[in-house]
Amino acid sequence: MNSIISENVEFYMPANEDMSESITQNWTEQALECYSINCDCKRCSLSKGHYSFICQMPKVIDALIQTVGVPEIRRTA
């Protein structure tokens, strides 16, 4: 990576109040998966993609539960 770019990159870690409201209004497939595996990243399908971000899904799950309630699925974990 270009050293000028890498020196000026800042990673943004949003707090709950900075999350987009759109991701806390409905249970998505990814949110349902995360909820069903009790936020166990080792069992997550996204963890196999080797993404370079820190997962915010536990925060999303908490917000979804407060906003729309628990999903109507059985937890497998």
N, C-alpha and C positions, 0 to 999 in steps of 0.2 A: 504494500500500500504506500502511496506517496506520503513521505514523512510530514509534509506541510499539512495535508489533510488529517493524518492521524493525530497530530499535535493539537488540532483545533476541534476535534470531535468530542462532544459531551454526551454522555448517555443520560437520557431523560427517564426517570423512574417516577411515573405518576402516582400520587397518593389517591386514596379513594375519592376525594372531592374533585380530583382532576380527571376522573374517568369519563369517557363519553357516555352520555345517557343512553345512547342507542344500544350499547352492549349490556345494559342493565335492565332492559325492558322485556326481553324474551329469552327463553331457554333455547340456546343454539345446540346443534349436535355436539360441538366441542365442549360446551358447558355441561351438557348432560353426561358426556363421557367422563369429564373431570369429576363431577359430582358422584357418579356411580363408582368410581375407583377411589373415592375419598381423597382426591387431590394427590394421589401417589404418582409422582412424576416418572418413576421407574416403569409404571404400567401404561403410561400415556402414549398414544399414537404419535403425537408431535415430537416426543423425545427421540424418536428414531430418525428424525429429520436433521438433527445436529444444527439447530438454529442458534444464532448468536444473540439471543435476547433472554432476559430473565422473565420467567413466566409470571404473569399477573392474574392468572385464572383464579387462584384462591380468593383474591379480592373481589373478582367478578362474581364468584359463587356466593360470597357473603352478601354482596349487594343485591343479587337476584333473589336470594332467600328473603331479604328484608323488603324488596320491592314487589315481587310477584308470588312469593311463597315457595315451598319446596316443590320440586317437580313430581309428577305422578308416575314415578318409576321406582323399582326396588333397587336399593344399593347392593352392589355385589361385594363390597369390601367389608 
